[in-house]
Amino acid sequence: MSRRFVLVDVNNFYVSCERVFQPRLESVPVLVLSNCDGCVIARSAEVKAMGIEMGTPWFQLTDQARKQGITALSSNYTLYGDMSARTMRTIGRWVPQDDQEVYSIDETFLDFTRQPRVDMTTVGQAIRTTVKQHVGLPVCVGGGASKTLAKLANRLAKKQPRWGGVCDLTVLPDVELEGLMGGVNVTDVWGVGRRLGARLNAEGIHTALHLRKTDPRRIRERYGVVLERTVRELRGLPCLDLEDIPPKQQIVASRMFGAPIYDVDELVETIQEYMARAVRKLRHQNGVAGVVGVWLHTNPHRQQDAQHHPSASLPIPIPTDDVGTLTRAAVAVMRALHRPGFRYTKSGVMLMDLRAKEHAQGDLFAAELIQPRDALLDTLDRINGKWGRGTVGLGSAGLQRPRTWAMKRDQLTPAYTTRWNELAIVHA
């Protein structure tokens, strides 16, 4: 049976989320900034047309933004995460749960192989209409005989208005398909990128069509099995199936500070908060951690400052998901790393040696303490799940007060969908 994949991708996701609740931003040049309002991480079509590149530092754009009416917004991850979840649930209505793979915050694959009579163009238009109506976000849909072709079709649907936002390559004759692929740069093929694309260009492979027609065995010899699979996928031979998101092998929580920190007690606060965030992810994947890592950074761009970039890790005798145990370990490492007099601008924690909780070896002499402790941790999870992240926590991580080191987000919009006091208000 021929495989039938669809990729649904939200257009300009971060910007589109902001526009749902601020209609005045429609057709206005909008960009979204990274942590601490550092650099550009998302651009509207209007900003792209101005030639502004991803990663451009915000301080270099302030004059241009004022002159050209560009609206800059701080990244609102709470809003984006909730809008992503709503979008993926809405899209998932068209297939059984096993036939959907959430690939990223704004992309999901659907497998219609078990629905051979479904017209993917008709379904694609229905998905576009429904997501726009129910969530407010614009999406494009691409269909193909492999995931790589579905990704390519999605790009065509987004870049070429004649498709009306939906491009199904499975219904095209080979001549037309190859004509389309001849207009796609090889660096725009899923998994190729600029560095690999430069090597391919040197061998005369400039387009997706060139890559499709290259001998897969030759590609494997020169570039490896991953690119060989891409060639076969471009030929309509699926090598990549839908996958469950694998458990993370490492969990990291880190942020730049909104203001530099000199005091060790304030650094303790950052470690406690970041560890609470990391443990929440650990427990979500039902895992335990056997090693805790910590690092501190000063600002390398301030050459006038003394620099200090230490890091260290500490094994945990009994792998655990206990936020108290892991936080105490991280704070102990941080105190050992800290040196007075340095202007720290960033800290972070990492959980390593992760394994499934049901497979972890326990402690015979502490067995009677595990069940009550698990009940306490489950209670913390339920409270924070109901009333919002950070409602309760360990030590200063549970304090609801302003912090001088908190991430700088001067242009932050309301959460809109996850906080009662920030719900959008519609005036009649």
C-alpha positions as a Python dict, from the first residue, in 0.01 Angstrom:
ca = {
    (1, 'M'): (0, 0, 0),
    (2, 'S'): (135, 345, -93),
    (3, 'R'): (214, 564, 206),
    (4, 'R'): (33, 898, 242),
    (5, 'F'): (183, 1154, 479),
    (6, 'V'): (64, 1505, 556),
    (7, 'L'): (260, 1779, 732),
    (8, 'V'): (63, 2063, 890),
    (9, 'D'): (272, 2368, 981),
    (10, 'V'): (159, 2694, 1147),
    (11, 'N'): (271, 3000, 952),
    (12, 'N'): (503, 3231, 1150),
    (13, 'F'): (390, 3060, 1469),
    (14, 'Y'): (506, 3301, 1742),
    (15, 'V'): (389, 3607, 1551),
    (16, 'S'): (58, 3441, 1460),
    (17, 'C'): (-11, 3357, 1826),
    (18, 'E'): (32, 3724, 1917),
    (19, 'R'): (-194, 3835, 1632),
    (20, 'V'): (-481, 3614, 1749),
    (21, 'F'): (-526, 3837, 2055),
    (22, 'Q'): (-407, 4162, 1897),
    (23, 'P'): (-583, 4194, 1558),
    (24, 'R'): (-427, 4539, 1515),
    (25, 'L'): (-100, 4358, 1439),
    (26, 'E'): (-240, 4201, 1121),
    (27, 'S'): (-39, 4325, 819),
    (28, 'V'): (194, 4511, 1057),
    (29, 'P'): (565, 4418, 1064),
    (30, 'V'): (610, 4216, 1386),
    (31, 'L'): (910, 4038, 1531),
    (32, 'V'): (954, 3832, 1848),
    (33, 'L'): (1269, 3849, 2058),
    (34, 'S'): (1463, 3581, 2244),
    (35, 'N'): (1524, 3555, 2619),
    (36, 'C'): (1604, 3890, 2779),
    (37, 'D'): (1499, 4058, 2451),
    (38, 'G'): (1835, 3967, 2299),
    (39, 'C'): (1782, 3887, 1931),
    (40, 'V'): (1519, 3812, 1668),
    (41, 'I'): (1373, 3458, 1683),
    (42, 'A'): (1052, 3504, 1481),
    (43, 'R'): (949, 3739, 1199),
    (44, 'S'): (627, 3824, 1022),
    (45, 'A'): (622, 3815, 642),
    (46, 'E'): (646, 4195, 645),
    (47, 'V'): (967, 4185, 850),
    (48, 'K'): (1116, 3916, 626),
    (49, 'A'): (1048, 4138, 325),
    (50, 'M'): (1258, 4410, 491),
    (51, 'G'): (1559, 4177, 484),
    (52, 'I'): (1589, 4142, 862),
    (53, 'E'): (1760, 3810, 940),
    (54, 'M'): (1693, 3565, 1220),
    (55, 'G'): (1934, 3612, 1510),
    (56, 'T'): (1987, 3983, 1451),
    (57, 'P'): (2054, 4155, 1790),
    (58, 'W'): (1766, 4378, 1893),
    (59, 'F'): (1988, 4672, 1985),
    (60, 'Q'): (2096, 4692, 1621),
    (61, 'L'): (1735, 4725, 1505),
    (62, 'T'): (1587, 4979, 1745),
    (63, 'D'): (1634, 5279, 1514),
    (64, 'Q'): (1506, 5089, 1209),
    (65, 'A'): (1207, 4960, 1406),
    (66, 'R'): (1111, 5313, 1509),
    (67, 'K'): (1142, 5449, 1155),
    (68, 'Q'): (963, 5161, 980),
    (69, 'G'): (693, 5094, 1238),
    (70, 'I'): (813, 4750, 1343),
    (71, 'T'): (647, 4609, 1655),
    (72, 'A'): (888, 4407, 1873),
    (73, 'L'): (748, 4165, 2133),
    (74, 'S'): (913, 3961, 2406),
    (75, 'S'): (881, 3585, 2374),
    (76, 'N'): (566, 3465, 2554),
    (77, 'Y'): (639, 3094, 2597),
    (78, 'T'): (335, 3031, 2817),
    (79, 'L'): (104, 3153, 2544),
    (80, 'Y'): (289, 2971, 2265),
    (81, 'G'): (289, 2640, 2450),
    (82, 'D'): (-84, 2653, 2518),
    (83, 'M'): (-168, 2758, 2161),
    (84, 'S'): (47, 2473, 2030),
    (85, 'A'): (-136, 2217, 2244),
    (86, 'R'): (-476, 2347, 2126),
    (87, 'T'): (-363, 2336, 1763),
    (88, 'M'): (-229, 1981, 1781),
    (89, 'R'): (-547, 1855, 1949),
    (90, 'T'): (-757, 2018, 1680),
    (91, 'I'): (-550, 1871, 1395),
    (92, 'G'): (-548, 1529, 1559),
    (93, 'R'): (-923, 1488, 1500),
    (94, 'W'): (-859, 1371, 1143),
    (95, 'V'): (-658, 1057, 1228),
    (96, 'P'): (-632, 797, 1506),
    (97, 'Q'): (-387, 891, 1781),
    (98, 'D'): (-124, 645, 1651),
    (99, 'D'): (-126, 820, 1312),
    (100, 'Q'): (-18, 1160, 1444),
    (101, 'E'): (336, 1268, 1529),
    (102, 'V'): (383, 1610, 1690),
    (103, 'Y'): (716, 1699, 1536),
    (104, 'S'): (772, 2043, 1692),
    (105, 'I'): (582, 2324, 1862),
    (106, 'D'): (426, 2428, 1530),
    (107, 'E'): (445, 2115, 1310),
    (108, 'T'): (269, 1779, 1310),
    (109, 'F'): (273, 1482, 1074),
    (110, 'L'): (-42, 1283, 995),
    (111, 'D'): (-44, 940, 831),
    (112, 'F'): (-341, 881, 599),
    (113, 'T'): (-215, 546, 468),
    (114, 'R'): (-499, 364, 641),
    (115, 'Q'): (-747, 604, 480),
    (116, 'P'): (-672, 552, 108),
    (117, 'R'): (-1001, 702, -11),
    (118, 'V'): (-950, 1032, 168),
    (119, 'D'): (-865, 1319, -65),
    (120, 'M'): (-576, 1493, 110),
    (121, 'T'): (-635, 1826, -66),
    (122, 'T'): (-994, 1834, 61),
    (123, 'V'): (-880, 1732, 409),
    (124, 'G'): (-602, 1989, 400),
    (125, 'Q'): (-846, 2270, 327),
    (126, 'A'): (-1075, 2144, 604),
    (127, 'I'): (-783, 2145, 847),
    (128, 'R'): (-690, 2502, 747),
    (129, 'T'): (-1047, 2622, 795),
    (130, 'T'): (-1101, 2443, 1125),
    (131, 'V'): (-771, 2547, 1287),
    (132, 'K'): (-831, 2909, 1182),
    (133, 'Q'): (-1185, 2900, 1318),
    (134, 'H'): (-1118, 2712, 1643),
    (135, 'V'): (-769, 2837, 1735),
    (136, 'G'): (-719, 3145, 1518),
    (137, 'L'): (-391, 3035, 1360),
    (138, 'P'): (-310, 3011, 987),
    (139, 'V'): (-163, 2679, 871),
    (140, 'C'): (-34, 2529, 548),
    (141, 'V'): (-63, 2163, 454),
    (142, 'G'): (164, 1945, 242),
    (143, 'G'): (108, 1586, 136),
    (144, 'G'): (351, 1331, -4),
    (145, 'A'): (443, 965, -33),
    (146, 'S'): (713, 1015, 234),
    (147, 'K'): (771, 1252, 523),
    (148, 'T'): (1042, 1434, 326),
    (149, 'L'): (805, 1487, 32),
    (150, 'A'): (530, 1604, 271),
    (151, 'K'): (777, 1853, 415),
    (152, 'L'): (866, 1969, 63),
    (153, 'A'): (497, 1997, -30),
    (154, 'N'): (433, 2208, 279),
    (155, 'R'): (708, 2446, 171),
    (156, 'L'): (552, 2478, -174),
    (157, 'A'): (208, 2539, -20),
    (158, 'K'): (355, 2816, 192),
    (159, 'K'): (573, 2981, -73),
    (160, 'Q'): (349, 2957, -383),
    (161, 'P'): (4, 3121, -361),
    (162, 'R'): (-136, 2909, -647),
    (163, 'W'): (-173, 2613, -409),
    (164, 'G'): (-409, 2795, -175),
    (165, 'G'): (-218, 2675, 128),
    (166, 'V'): (-249, 2302, 44),
    (167, 'C'): (-16, 2105, -186),
    (168, 'D'): (-59, 1730, -235),
    (169, 'L'): (230, 1584, -435),
    (170, 'T'): (78, 1234, -441),
    (171, 'V'): (-171, 1330, -712),
    (172, 'L'): (82, 1492, -947),
    (173, 'P'): (234, 1313, -1249),
    (174, 'D'): (611, 1258, -1227),
    (175, 'V'): (682, 1524, -1490),
    (176, 'E'): (506, 1795, -1290),
    (177, 'L'): (654, 1673, -962),
    (178, 'E'): (1007, 1686, -1099),
    (179, 'G'): (939, 2030, -1243),
    (180, 'L'): (847, 2156, -896),
    (181, 'M'): (1150, 1990, -736),
    (182, 'G'): (1375, 2151, -994),
    (183, 'G'): (1279, 2489, -848),
    (184, 'V'): (1365, 2400, -489),
    (185, 'N'): (1719, 2469, -368),
    (186, 'V'): (1886, 2159, -223),
    (187, 'T'): (1953, 2350, 101),
    (188, 'D'): (1575, 2374, 147),
    (189, 'V'): (1534, 1995, 152),
    (190, 'W'): (1454, 1864, 499),
    (191, 'G'): (1777, 1764, 676),
    (192, 'V'): (2025, 1915, 427),
    (193, 'G'): (2102, 2269, 547),
    (194, 'R'): (2369, 2515, 439),
    (195, 'R'): (2688, 2333, 530),
    (196, 'L'): (2591, 2004, 367),
    (197, 'G'): (2432, 2198, 81),
    (198, 'A'): (2764, 2366, 4),
    (199, 'R'): (2931, 2025, -31),
    (200, 'L'): (2652, 1905, -259),
    (201, 'N'): (2672, 2224, -467),
    (202, 'A'): (3042, 2157, -523),
    (203, 'E'): (2942, 1826, -684),
    (204, 'G'): (2681, 1987, -908),
    (205, 'I'): (2381, 1900, -689),
    (206, 'H'): (2194, 2231, -661),
    (207, 'T'): (1826, 2140, -644),
    (208, 'A'): (1595, 1886, -484),
    (209, 'L'): (1558, 1728, -829),
    (210, 'H'): (1936, 1689, -864),
    (211, 'L'): (1947, 1515, -526),
    (212, 'R'): (1651, 1292, -617),
    (213, 'K'): (1827, 1173, -931),
    (214, 'T'): (2162, 1105, -764),
    (215, 'D'): (2252, 739, -707),
    (216, 'P'): (2163, 662, -341),
    (217, 'R'): (2461, 425, -311),
    (218, 'R'): (2698, 704, -412),
    (219, 'I'): (2537, 936, -159),
    (220, 'R'): (2576, 675, 114),
    (221, 'E'): (2946, 628, 35),
    (222, 'R'): (3020, 999, 45),
    (223, 'Y'): (2771, 1137, 298),
    (224, 'G'): (2633, 849, 504),
    (225, 'V'): (2308, 664, 551),
    (226, 'V'): (2103, 964, 668),
    (227, 'L'): (2135, 1153, 340),
    (228, 'E'): (2085, 828, 147),
    (229, 'R'): (1746, 796, 317),
    (230, 'T'): (1665, 1151, 211),
    (231, 'V'): (1736, 1062, -153),
    (232, 'R'): (1511, 757, -132),
    (233, 'E'): (1239, 962, 39),
    (234, 'L'): (1256, 1219, -243),
    (235, 'R'): (1192, 925, -478),
    (236, 'G'): (875, 841, -286),
    (237, 'L'): (1023, 547, -94),
    (238, 'P'): (942, 614, 273),
    (239, 'C'): (1232, 542, 510),
    (240, 'L'): (1103, 748, 804),
    (241, 'D'): (791, 635, 985),
    (242, 'L'): (591, 823, 1244),
    (243, 'E'): (773, 820, 1574),
    (244, 'D'): (680, 872, 1934),
    (245, 'I'): (882, 1151, 2091),
    (246, 'P'): (1164, 963, 2271),
    (247, 'P'): (1241, 1042, 2635),
    (248, 'K'): (1505, 1310, 2673),
    (249, 'Q'): (1857, 1188, 2747),
    (250, 'Q'): (1939, 1513, 2925),
    (251, 'I'): (1719, 1784, 3071),
    (252, 'V'): (1848, 2141, 3085),
    (253, 'A'): (1703, 2451, 3249),
    (254, 'S'): (1891, 2777, 3206),
    (255, 'R'): (1828, 3148, 3150),
    (256, 'M'): (2017, 3472, 3114),
    (257, 'F'): (1955, 3698, 3413),
    (258, 'G'): (1765, 4023, 3372),
    (259, 'A'): (2036, 4188, 3585),
    (260, 'P'): (2382, 4065, 3693),
    (261, 'I'): (2414, 3874, 4022),
    (262, 'Y'): (2698, 3904, 4271),
    (263, 'D'): (2533, 3757, 4580),
    (264, 'V'): (2551, 3381, 4638),
    (265, 'D'): (2203, 3369, 4796),
    (266, 'E'): (2050, 3512, 4478),
    (267, 'L'): (2234, 3248, 4277),
    (268, 'V'): (2080, 2986, 4505),
    (269, 'E'): (1737, 3122, 4409),
    (270, 'T'): (1811, 3078, 4038),
    (271, 'I'): (1927, 2719, 4092),
    (272, 'Q'): (1616, 2635, 4296),
    (273, 'E'): (1384, 2775, 4030),
    (274, 'Y'): (1563, 2612, 3738),
    (275, 'M'): (1577, 2276, 3914),
    (276, 'A'): (1201, 2291, 3982),
    (277, 'R'): (1153, 2343, 3607),
    (278, 'A'): (1387, 2056, 3516),
    (279, 'V'): (1231, 1811, 3762),
    (280, 'R'): (885, 1890, 3627),
    (281, 'K'): (1005, 1775, 3282),
    (282, 'L'): (1173, 1471, 3438),
    (283, 'R'): (856, 1360, 3615),
    (284, 'H'): (650, 1425, 3301),
    (285, 'Q'): (849, 1156, 3121),
    (286, 'N'): (833, 930, 3431),
    (287, 'G'): (1210, 929, 3472),
    (288, 'V'): (1474, 957, 3741),
    (289, 'A'): (1815, 1126, 3728),
    (290, 'G'): (2148, 989, 3847),
    (291, 'V'): (2369, 1296, 3792),
    (292, 'V'): (2318, 1669, 3853),
    (293, 'G'): (2520, 1928, 3662),
    (294, 'V'): (2547, 2302, 3730),
    (295, 'W'): (2722, 2591, 3556),
    (296, 'L'): (2772, 2963, 3606),
    (297, 'H'): (2862, 3225, 3343),
    (298, 'T'): (2984, 3580, 3345),
    (299, 'N'): (2932, 3795, 3033),
    (300, 'P'): (3207, 3711, 2779),
    (301, 'H'): (3120, 4023, 2577),
    (302, 'R'): (3221, 4254, 2864),
    (303, 'Q'): (3595, 4234, 2825),
    (304, 'Q'): (3641, 4481, 3108),
    (305, 'D'): (3498, 4225, 3352),
    (306, 'A'): (3685, 3938, 3513),
    (307, 'Q'): (3559, 3616, 3357),
    (308, 'H'): (3450, 3297, 3530),
    (309, 'H'): (3272, 3007, 3355),
    (310, 'P'): (3283, 2709, 3594),
    (311, 'S'): (3081, 2389, 3567),
    (312, 'A'): (3069, 2063, 3762),
    (313, 'S'): (2848, 1760, 3815),
    (314, 'L'): (2758, 1543, 4110),
    (315, 'P'): (2641, 1177, 4098),
    (316, 'I'): (2330, 1092, 4299),
    (317, 'P'): (2378, 760, 4487),
    (318, 'I'): (2018, 653, 4423),
    (319, 'P'): (1869, 794, 4098),
    (320, 'T'): (1560, 996, 4188),
    (321, 'D'): (1291, 1238, 4075),
    (322, 'D'): (1270, 1398, 4421),
    (323, 'V'): (1292, 1773, 4368),
    (324, 'G'): (1429, 1819, 4719),
    (325, 'T'): (1718, 1575, 4678),
    (326, 'L'): (1809, 1708, 4334),
    (327, 'T'): (1786, 2071, 4441),
    (328, 'R'): (2009, 2018, 4745),
    (329, 'A'): (2267, 1851, 4523),
    (330, 'A'): (2256, 2134, 4268),
    (331, 'V'): (2285, 2404, 4534),
    (332, 'A'): (2585, 2227, 4688),
    (333, 'V'): (2757, 2217, 4348),
    (334, 'M'): (2677, 2582, 4283),
    (335, 'R'): (2821, 2693, 4618),
    (336, 'A'): (3141, 2504, 4538),
    (337, 'L'): (3164, 2678, 4201),
    (338, 'H'): (3086, 3031, 4316),
    (339, 'R'): (3366, 3282, 4357),
    (340, 'P'): (3308, 3620, 4526),
    (341, 'G'): (3344, 3935, 4320),
    (342, 'F'): (3235, 3802, 3981),
    (343, 'R'): (2949, 3954, 3783),
    (344, 'Y'): (2741, 3645, 3697),
    (345, 'T'): (2488, 3680, 3415),
    (346, 'K'): (2369, 3323, 3366),
    (347, 'S'): (2331, 2994, 3552),
    (348, 'G'): (2192, 2657, 3459),
    (349, 'V'): (2124, 2304, 3575),
    (350, 'M'): (2131, 1975, 3387),
    (351, 'L'): (1986, 1638, 3481),
    (352, 'M'): (2185, 1346, 3335),
    (353, 'D'): (2203, 967, 3352),
    (354, 'L'): (1827, 954, 3298),
    (355, 'R'): (1638, 628, 3310),
    (356, 'A'): (1280, 508, 3338),
    (357, 'K'): (1154, 522, 3694),
    (358, 'E'): (1016, 167, 3686),
    (359, 'H'): (1360, 32, 3589),
    (360, 'A'): (1565, 225, 3844),
    (361, 'Q'): (1721, 39, 4134),
    (362, 'G'): (1589, 164, 4466),
    (363, 'D'): (1729, 185, 4818),
    (364, 'L'): (1636, -107, 5044),
    (365, 'F'): (1686, 96, 5363),
    (366, 'A'): (1474, 390, 5246),
    (367, 'A'): (1187, 190, 5096),
    (368, 'E'): (945, 291, 5371),
    (369, 'L'): (1002, 659, 5286),
    (370, 'I'): (943, 634, 4911),
    (371, 'Q'): (564, 601, 4904),
    (372, 'P'): (491, 906, 5127),
    (373, 'R'): (750, 1108, 4935),
    (374, 'D'): (592, 1015, 4602),
    (375, 'A'): (252, 1118, 4736),
    (376, 'L'): (394, 1458, 4834),
    (377, 'L'): (553, 1508, 4491),
    (378, 'D'): (230, 1406, 4318),
    (379, 'T'): (43, 1661, 4528),
    (380, 'L'): (287, 1936, 4426),
    (381, 'D'): (240, 1838, 4060),
    (382, 'R'): (-140, 1855, 4090),
    (383, 'I'): (-133, 2196, 4261),
    (384, 'N'): (99, 2345, 4002),
    (385, 'G'): (-99, 2178, 3723),
    (386, 'K'): (-423, 2332, 3845),
    (387, 'W'): (-310, 2675, 3961),
    (388, 'G'): (-14, 2736, 3731),
    (389, 'R'): (357, 2662, 3720),
    (390, 'G'): (546, 2786, 4025),
    (391, 'T'): (241, 2815, 4254),
    (392, 'V'): (425, 2606, 4513),
    (393, 'G'): (787, 2501, 4514),
    (394, 'L'): (1092, 2420, 4721),
    (395, 'G'): (1249, 2711, 4908),
    (396, 'S'): (1255, 3038, 4715),
    (397, 'A'): (1118, 2861, 4406),
    (398, 'G'): (777, 2878, 4574),
    (399, 'L'): (790, 3247, 4665),
    (400, 'Q'): (563, 3475, 4464),
    (401, 'R'): (769, 3794, 4462),
    (402, 'P'): (961, 3999, 4205),
    (403, 'R'): (1322, 3898, 4148),
    (404, 'T'): (1585, 4142, 4027),
    (405, 'W'): (1749, 3864, 3822),
    (406, 'A'): (1429, 3749, 3649),
    (407, 'M'): (1443, 3730, 3271),
    (408, 'K'): (1406, 4071, 3111),
    (409, 'R'): (1098, 4089, 2888),
    (410, 'D'): (1003, 4454, 2846),
    (411, 'Q'): (754, 4388, 2565),
    (412, 'L'): (579, 4082, 2714),
    (413, 'T'): (213, 4039, 2621),
    (414, 'P'): (-44, 3879, 2855),
    (415, 'A'): (-77, 3501, 2879),
    (416, 'Y'): (-438, 3539, 2753),
    (417, 'T'): (-532, 3168, 2774),
    (418, 'T'): (-382, 3037, 3098),
    (419, 'R'): (-430, 3310, 3362),
    (420, 'W'): (-767, 3439, 3474),
    (421, 'N'): (-639, 3791, 3533),
    (422, 'E'): (-490, 3808, 3183),
    (423, 'L'): (-784, 3683, 2977),
    (424, 'A'): (-854, 3882, 2662),
    (425, 'I'): (-1139, 4134, 2709),
    (426, 'V'): (-1379, 4197, 2420),
    (427, 'H'): (-1552, 4535, 2426),
    (428, 'A'): (-1893, 4557, 2264),
}
